[in-house]
Amino acid sequence: MIPIEVAADGNCLYNSIICLSGNIALTSSELRVRNLIELVKNEIFYNNRFMHIVGPLNEVMKNIARNFAFSELYEIAALSNVLKCNIR
């Protein structure tokens, strides 16, 4: 694990990924949109896997679409698939 410091503005998950990737061309908004696309495309999978923990995905997606909204389990799982890497 690598501790890093990022702004606690609600985009901290996305800012952490950008910081660790070293890709300054990435933005938190782009990662948020890519995450939403992943969740919409695989909604049944994510609902079956996480709904009993964090609630229905369709309600959470409204929050995910808002910039500066804090991330939850759905975002971490989806971002891991979007980036094709493990997030611990």
C-alpha angles and dihedrals in degrees: 000000000000118000113217134172120234134162113281092225101126092269092078095119091052094041090051091053091048092048094048094044093053089219103133090181090071118090131198089240092056092049090047091053093045088050092051091050090052091049094048093047092049101029095137092052094050094043092051092047103043112013093096089056106040106011134252116340096224090064093046093049091067088060094043090056091060115089113235092025113138117251128243138190094290091059094048093050094045094045089053089057094043092053094036093229139104118262113199 
